Amino acid sequence: MIIRQVLGKLAATTAVVVVMVGAIANFAESVPISDGQTVNGFIRSNSRAYQFRNLSRPGLVTQTARGDEYTFTARRGDSLEVAVTAEDGSALRPAIALIDPMGRQVSYSENPGFFKYQIVRPGTYKLLVLARNNSLGRYTVAIDGLSAPVAAVLPADQIMRNTLRLRSIGCGVPNVAKIRIGTEERCTRDIEAGIYLYEDASKSIKMVDARRDLIARQLQVTVLERCPTSGTPVAQITMTEPQDGRDYTYCATPSRYVQAGNYRYNSSTDTLTPLSTASTGVTPPPPTQPPIVPPATQLPTDSRRQQLQRDYGLTVLDNCPASRSSYVVVNFPEANQIYQYCATPTRFLTAGEYTYNSNTGNLDAATKPVNCTVTIGGICVVK
């Protein structure tokens, strides 16, 4: 422990000078001091005056003495150790007072050669080194027993300026790069326009393709990482970015409702328009129908469920609820049984009951509700 080392050196010789590990105390401000550090101080006639109480003598009025102020951060359970020693030839008679994070004096000592205090309330403390009886002179203060500080989380502005070296501007202007830093967002024009995510582990940012996510979510299609060169039928979807007015093109696996071909997607009106109706044979959905975003689920190994997901963009529930009026209910007639599935409605299939037509591959509106008699693995089987 550094304090015991200081005391040992003082006992070994009367002509000792403690090595200075830091600056001499600033008389007008608090001086931060950290665990294991030793600082030289000097209380002069113009040093700041502090009020304190001698807590060992109840009833005494508040006293005033000149001194220096140090600050440190402690955690609950820390065993604080402080050593204040007047230098050789100094007339200083030191005392110390400890102020907790609430601003209350919690301890006082007139023999601060070796002072101990068990931290109860975590936070920033003030250590006052005081000159008793109007004495003045030089001294050393050493502190020990504190936990290692927790790395502070830098505010978004500091991350932008010091880590990313980017200039922040208002986010209300067009054609900017938006950077998400934790729960905050900052904007800049120093990099390409788009949406970015700050990763604290790597101290870097990566672009988030919000357009890709929007197309996949709203159109219930699987967007490919990149468009294939040729030979693979895809749905090629182009959308205009409102921020910069540029066109961005994505390719997706065709589905029953978004077949292979070229489309333009308008994110403002949420409409998909085929650029070549002959090549796609798809009628765009009505713009007045709001999309219902299905939750992501794990598809089981069931060919009928996989077909509903792959061809119709449906997310099938694990079990059909008792009340099914707000769900898409699909019946698969097979032999003498009907397998029934329930799914979240989409922009293409509204809530209601349908029957799969194996000849046409269509989902025809059911003529009358089919009641489930047996449930196997969450699938309703009507015998």
N, C-alpha and C positions, 0 to 999 in steps of 0.2 A: 504494500500500500504506500502511496506516495507521501501521505501525511506522516506515517511512522518513519519513513526514510528521512523526512525533514527534521523530525524530532530527534532522531538518532544522530544526525550530523550536528545539531545544536548542542547536544549533550557531549559530544566528543571534543569539541573545540569552542573556545570563546571568541574566536576571530573567524567567523564563517560568513560567507556571502552566498545566499541561495541563488541558483542560476535562474535568470528571468526567462519565463516561457510565455511571452506575450508582452503587451504594452503596459506602461505605467498607467494607473487608473486615470480616466478623464474625470475631472472634478465636477462637471456640470451635468453629466449624463450617467445612465446605468451602463455598466460594463458587463457584457456576457462572459461567463466563465463556465468551462465544461469540466467533465469528470477527468481527474488526473492532472489538472492544470495548476500551475503555480504562477501567481501574478504579483509584481511589485507595486506598491502603492505609496502615496505620500499625502498625509493630511496636513494642509497648510492653514494659515489664519483666514484665508478667503475660501476655504472649502465649504461645500454646502452644509447647512444645518439641518438636522433631522430630529423629529420628535419620537420618543420611545418611552417605554415603561420598564422599570426593574421588576419583572414578574416574580422574583424571589421575595419581594417585600410588598405584600398586598397593602393597598391603601395609599401608597405613595402617588403623588401627582405625576403627570406627564413631565418628562425632562427633555432637555434639548442639548444636543452635542453635534459638533462638526464631524464629518466623516465621508465615506465613499459608499457607493451603492453598486452591488453586483447582482446579476440575474442568472438563473439557471432553471432548467426544466427537469422535473423529477416525476417518477412514477410511484404509485402506491406500493409500499413495501420496501422502497429503497432505504438503505441505512446511510444517511448522510454523515460525512465526517468533515470537519473544518478545522484548520489550524491557522491561527493568526499570530504572527510573531514580530515584535518590534526589532528592527535591525540594531546592531551594536552601535552605541553612541546616540541612539534616538531616545528622546524624552517621552515618547508616546506611551500611554497606558491604554491599551486597546480593550474594547468590549465589542460584542456582536449582538445584533438583534435579527431575528428571522421573521419575515412577513410571508404569509401563505398566499395562494392564488386569489383568495377572497379579500385580500388587503388587511388581514388581521395579524397582529403580532402574536406569534405562537411560542416564541422562546427568546431568552436573553441570558447572556453569560458575561461575567467580568473576568473570567479565566479562560480565554479562548485559545489557549495553547493546544488543546485537544477537545473539540466539541463534537457531540454526537446527537443525532436527531432521527427518529424513525418517521418516514414520510407516510402520512395517512391520506391526505388529499392530493391527487395528482395535478400537475399543472406547472405554471411558472412562478418561482419563488424569488423573493428579494432578500439578499444578505447584506445587512448594513454593518460596515466596519466603523466603529465610533471611537472618538478620542475622549476619554474620561478626564474630568477635572481640567478642561481647557488645555490639555497636553497636545503637542504637535510632534510630527516626525514621520520617518519612513517605516515601512513594514512589508511583510510578505503574507499573502493569503493563499492557502492550498485547499483544494476541495476534492473529495473522493466518495466512492460508494454509490454513484448514480448509474442507472441502467443506460445501455446504449440507446441513443435517440432513434426513434422510428423515422424512416425516410419520409419526408413530407411530400404530399401530392401537390405537384405544381399546378397553379391555376392555369386555365386555358390560355390566357394572354401571355403568360411566361413561357408556356410550351410553344406557342406560335413564334414568339420573339427569340427565345434562347435556344430551343431545341430544333425547331423546323426552319428557323431563319426566314420567316415569312411575314409580310406586312398585312395587318388586319384592316379590312374596310367594312363598311356597312353591308349587311346581307340583303338589303332591299333593292339593290341595283341588279340589272341583268348581266348575264355572261360572267358569272363569278364561280370560283371553286369554293364549295362548302365543305368544311372539315368538321367532323363530329369528334369532339374531345370529351369523353365521358358522357355526361348529360348536357354538355354545352355545345354550341355550334359557333364557329368562327368562319369568316369569309375572306378571300384574297383573290387578287388577279395575278399573282406572281407565278401561278402554275395553270395548267389547262383547266378550263371550266368543267365542272362535274361534281360528284359527291364523293368524299373521301372519309375514311375511318382511321383515326389515330390509334396505333398500337403501342401501349406503354412498354411492353417487353422489348420490342425492337427499336423504340424511339423513332418510329417512322410512320408514314401514312400509306394506305393502299386505296385505290379507287373502287368505289362501290357502284356497280352498274344498276342503277335504279330503274332504268328503262327496261332492261332484260327481266328484272323481277316483276315489273308492272305487266308486261306482256304475258308472262307465264301465269301470273295470278289472275288477271282479268279474262284471258281467253282460254284458260284451262288447257294449255299446251305445254309440251316439253321443249324448252328452248335449247338448241345445241350450242356447244362451246364455240364453234365456228361453222360457217357455211361450207358444205362440201363443194369440191371443185366441179364435179359433173357426175351424171349417172345415177344420183340418188334423188328420188322425188321428195321435195320438202315444201313446207309453207314458208315463203319468203315474205317477211313482214317489215315494212318501212314505217318509221314514225319520226316526226319532227320534234326536236328538243325545244321547248318553249324558251329556254334561257338564251341559246345562241342561234336559233333558227336553222340549225343544220339537220340534215336527214341522217338517220342511223338505221341500218338494215340488220335484221336478225333472221335466223332460220330455225324452224321448229319441225318436230316430227308431225306429219299430217294426222289429223283425227277425223272422225266422221263429220264434224261440223266445220273444221278448218282444214280443208283438203289441200293437196299440193297445188301450188300456184303462187301468184304475187298479190300482195295486199298492202293497203295503207291503213295504219291504225291511228286514230285521232284520240289522244289521251284526254283532251278537253271534253269531248262529247261521248267518249267511251264507245266509239263505233269502229267497226272493221269493214273496209270497203275493198272488194276484189278489184284489182286493176285489169284483170282479164276474166270476165265471167265465164267465157267459153272454156277456158282451161281449168277452171275450178269447179264450176257448177254449184257454187255456194251462194245462197242468199244471205246477205248480212243480217244480223239480228236487229230487231227494232231498237232505236236509241233510247226509247222511253223506258225500257225494261232495265231496272238497276241490277247489277251483278251481285250475286251472293257468293262470297268467297268460302269455299269448303275448307275444313281443317285438314292438315296433312296427316295421313295415317299410314300404317305399315300394311301393304297389300299381302294377304295370305296367298298360299299356292292353291288357288281356286280359279279354273279357267273362266268360269262365268263372271266372277268378280273382276278378274284381270281384263276381260273383254269390256265390261262396263267402264272401267278406268281408262283403258287404252283407246277405245273407239268413241266413247261418249263423254269422256272427261269427268266422270262421276267419282266421287269419293264415297265408298260403300261403308256403312256403319257395321260395327261388329255384331250388333243385335238390333232387330226392328223394335222400336218403342211401342208401347201400348196404343198411344195416339199417333196415327201416321198421316194425319191430314196435311201437315206442313212438310212432308217429305216426298221424294220421288220413290215410288214403290214399283219394282220391276218383277214380273212373273216370267219364269222360264218353264214352259210346258215340255216335259220330257217323259215319254212313255205314259204311264198312268199317274204321274206325279207332277206337281208344280213346285219349282224352287223359287222362293220369294226373297228379294233383296231390298233393302232400304238405303237410300242415299240422300245426301244434301242437295237441294235444288241448285241449278246453275243458270247462267244466262240463256242456255239453249234448252234446258228441260226444267219446266216449272213443276211445282208440287202437284202430285196426282198419281194415279195408278196406270201402269203401262204393261203391255204383254210383248215379249220378244218374238218377232216374226222371223223364223229361221230361213224362210224362203227369200225375203227381201232384205233381211238384216236390219229392219226398222223396229223402233219401239212404238207400237200402236197403242192408242188409248184403250184401256180396258173397258169392256162393256159393263161389267159389274164388279164390285169389290170381291176379292178372293180372301177368305179367312184361313189363317194358318191353323193347322191341326197338330203338327209335330214340329219341334224345333231341334235341329241337329247342328251343333257348332255355330249357333247364331243364325242359321239359315232356316227360314220357314218352309216346311214341306207339306203340301196339300195333297192328300191321297184321294 
